[in-house]
Amino acid sequence: MKYLPIFKHTGVAQLVEQWSPKPKVEGSIPSARANKSDNMKTIAYFKDAYAELMQKVTWPTWKSLQNSAVVVMVASLVIAIVVWGMDTFFENIMKILYNTL
């Protein structure tokens, strides 16, 4: 049986693509409308976030912020000293174990 030149070495998907009519796109692009909607949602989100930060959040006073900063600095210093002490202790233990003292 002889094949028509159109069927020669083509798959079914290619045939469907060749024979199916392409729909014409007219009017506005749906993705443009979706982008506009997304932009409006983003703007509304930032407006709501700003309103919440200004009206509902209780901000600490300057004095309380300073006290918290001092507590964090002291705790950091204490933890650093403890880590340094443990490091020195284990370093000496390893030197004793491996007789490199």
Contact map, one row per residue, 1 for C-alpha under 8 A:
11100000000000000000000000000000000000000000000000000000000000000000000000000000000000000000000000000
11110000000000000000000000000000000000000000000000000000000000000000000000000000000000000000000000000
11111011000000000000000000000000000000000000000000000000000000000000000000000000000000000000000000000
01111111000000000000000000000000000000000000000000000000000000000000000000000000000000000000000000000
00111111000000000000000000000000000000000000000000000000000000000000000000000000000000000000000000000
00011111010000000000000000000000000000000000000000000000000000000000000000000000000000000000000000000
00111111110000100000000000000000000000000000000000000000000000000000000000000000000000000000000000000
00111111110000000000000000000000000000000000000000000000000000000000000000000000000000000000000000000
00000011111000000000000000000000000000000000000000000000000000000000000000000000000000000000000000000
00000111111101100000000000000000000000000000000000000000000000000000000000000000000000000000000000000
00000000111111100000000000000000000000000000000000000000000000000000000000000000000000000000000000000
00000000011111110000000000000000000000000000000000000000000000000000000000000000000000000000000000000
00000000001111111000000000000000000000000000000000000000000000000000000000000000000000000000000000000
00000000011111111100000000000000000000000000000000000000000000000000000000000000000000000000000000000
00000010011111111110000000000000000000000000000000000000000000000000000000000000000000000000000000000
00000000000111111111000000000000000000000000000000000000000000000000000000000000000000000000000000000
00000000000011111111000000000000000000000000000000000000000000000000000000000000000000000000000000000
00000000000001111111000000000000000000000000000000000000000000000000000000000000000000000000000000000
00000000000000111111100000000000000000000000000000000000000000000000000000000000000000000000000000000
00000000000000011111110000000000000000000000000000000000000000000000000000000000000000000000000000000
00000000000000000011111000000000000000000000000000000000000000000000000000000000000000000000000000000
00000000000000000001111100000000000000000000000000000000000000000000000000000000000000000000000000000
00000000000000000000111110000000000000000000000000000000000000000000000000000000000000000000000000000
00000000000000000000011111000000000000000000000000000000000000000000000000000000000000000000000000000
00000000000000000000001111100000000000000000000000000000000000000000000000000000000000000000000000000
00000000000000000000000111110000000000000000000000000000000000000000000000000000000000000000000000000
00000000000000000000000011111000000000000000000000000000000000000000000000000000000000000000000000000
00000000000000000000000001111101000000000000000000000000000000000000000000000000000000000000000000000
00000000000000000000000000111111100000000000000000000000000000000000000000000000000000000000000000000
00000000000000000000000000011111110000000000000000000000000000000000000000000000000000000000000000000
00000000000000000000000000001111111000000000000000000000000000000000000000000000000000000000000000000
00000000000000000000000000011111111100000000000000000000000000000000000000000000000000000000000000000
00000000000000000000000000001111111110000000000000000000000000000000000000000000000000000000000000000
00000000000000000000000000000111111111000000000000000000000000000000000000000000000000000000000000000
00000000000000000000000000000011111111100000000000000000000000000000000000000000000000000000000000000
00000000000000000000000000000001111111110000000000000000000000000000000000000000000000000000000000000
00000000000000000000000000000000111111111000000000000000000000000000000000000000000000000000000000000
00000000000000000000000000000000011111111100000000000000000000000000000000000000000000000000000000000
00000000000000000000000000000000001111111110000000000000000000000000000000000000000000000000000000000
00000000000000000000000000000000000111111111000000000000000000000000000000000000000000000000000000000
00000000000000000000000000000000000011111111100000000000000000000000000000000000000000000000000000000
00000000000000000000000000000000000001111111110000000000000000000000000000000000000000000000000000000
00000000000000000000000000000000000000111111111000000000000000000000000000000000000000000000000000000
00000000000000000000000000000000000000011111111100000000000000000000000000000000000000000000000000000
00000000000000000000000000000000000000001111111110000000000000000000000000000000000000000000000000000
00000000000000000000000000000000000000000111111111000000000000000000000000000000000000000000000000000
00000000000000000000000000000000000000000011111111100000000000000000000000000000000000000000000000000
00000000000000000000000000000000000000000001111111110000000000000000000000000000000000000000000000000
00000000000000000000000000000000000000000000111111111000000000000000000000000000000000000000000000000
00000000000000000000000000000000000000000000011111111100000000000000000000000000000000000000000000000
00000000000000000000000000000000000000000000001111111111000000000000000000000000000000000000000000000
00000000000000000000000000000000000000000000000111111111100000000000000000000000000000000000000000000
00000000000000000000000000000000000000000000000011111111100000000000000000000000000000000000000000000
00000000000000000000000000000000000000000000000001111111100000000000000000000000000000000000000000000
00000000000000000000000000000000000000000000000000111111100000000000000000000000000000000000000000000
00000000000000000000000000000000000000000000000000111111110000000000000000000000000000000000000000000
00000000000000000000000000000000000000000000000000011111111000000000000000000000000000000000000000000
00000000000000000000000000000000000000000000000000000001111100000000000000000000000000000000000000000
00000000000000000000000000000000000000000000000000000000111110000000000000000000000000000000000000000
00000000000000000000000000000000000000000000000000000000011111011000000000000000000000000000000000000
00000000000000000000000000000000000000000000000000000000001111111000000000000000000000000000000000000
00000000000000000000000000000000000000000000000000000000000111111100000000000000000000000000000000000
00000000000000000000000000000000000000000000000000000000000011111110000000000000000000000000000000000
00000000000000000000000000000000000000000000000000000000000111111111000000000000000000000000000000000
00000000000000000000000000000000000000000000000000000000000111111111100000000000000000000000000000000
00000000000000000000000000000000000000000000000000000000000001111111110000000000000000000000000000000
00000000000000000000000000000000000000000000000000000000000000111111111000000000000000000000000000000
00000000000000000000000000000000000000000000000000000000000000011111111100000000000000000000000000000
00000000000000000000000000000000000000000000000000000000000000001111111110000000000000000000000000000
00000000000000000000000000000000000000000000000000000000000000000111111111000000000000000000000000000
00000000000000000000000000000000000000000000000000000000000000000011111111100000000000000000000000000
00000000000000000000000000000000000000000000000000000000000000000001111111110000000000000000000000000
00000000000000000000000000000000000000000000000000000000000000000000111111111000000000000000000000000
00000000000000000000000000000000000000000000000000000000000000000000011111111100000000000000000000000
00000000000000000000000000000000000000000000000000000000000000000000001111111110000000000000000000000
00000000000000000000000000000000000000000000000000000000000000000000000111111111000000000000000000000
00000000000000000000000000000000000000000000000000000000000000000000000011111111100000000000000000000
00000000000000000000000000000000000000000000000000000000000000000000000001111111110000000000000000000
00000000000000000000000000000000000000000000000000000000000000000000000000111111111000000000000000000
00000000000000000000000000000000000000000000000000000000000000000000000000011111111100000000000000000
00000000000000000000000000000000000000000000000000000000000000000000000000001111111110000000000000000
00000000000000000000000000000000000000000000000000000000000000000000000000000111111111000000000000000
00000000000000000000000000000000000000000000000000000000000000000000000000000011111111100000000000000
00000000000000000000000000000000000000000000000000000000000000000000000000000001111111110000000000000
00000000000000000000000000000000000000000000000000000000000000000000000000000000111111111000000000000
00000000000000000000000000000000000000000000000000000000000000000000000000000000011111111100000000000
00000000000000000000000000000000000000000000000000000000000000000000000000000000001111111110000000000
00000000000000000000000000000000000000000000000000000000000000000000000000000000000111111111000000000
00000000000000000000000000000000000000000000000000000000000000000000000000000000000011111111100000000
00000000000000000000000000000000000000000000000000000000000000000000000000000000000001111111110000000
00000000000000000000000000000000000000000000000000000000000000000000000000000000000000111111111000000
00000000000000000000000000000000000000000000000000000000000000000000000000000000000000011111111100000
00000000000000000000000000000000000000000000000000000000000000000000000000000000000000001111111110000
00000000000000000000000000000000000000000000000000000000000000000000000000000000000000000111111111000
00000000000000000000000000000000000000000000000000000000000000000000000000000000000000000011111111111
00000000000000000000000000000000000000000000000000000000000000000000000000000000000000000001111111111
00000000000000000000000000000000000000000000000000000000000000000000000000000000000000000000111111100
00000000000000000000000000000000000000000000000000000000000000000000000000000000000000000000011111110
00000000000000000000000000000000000000000000000000000000000000000000000000000000000000000000001111111
00000000000000000000000000000000000000000000000000000000000000000000000000000000000000000000001101111
00000000000000000000000000000000000000000000000000000000000000000000000000000000000000000000001100111
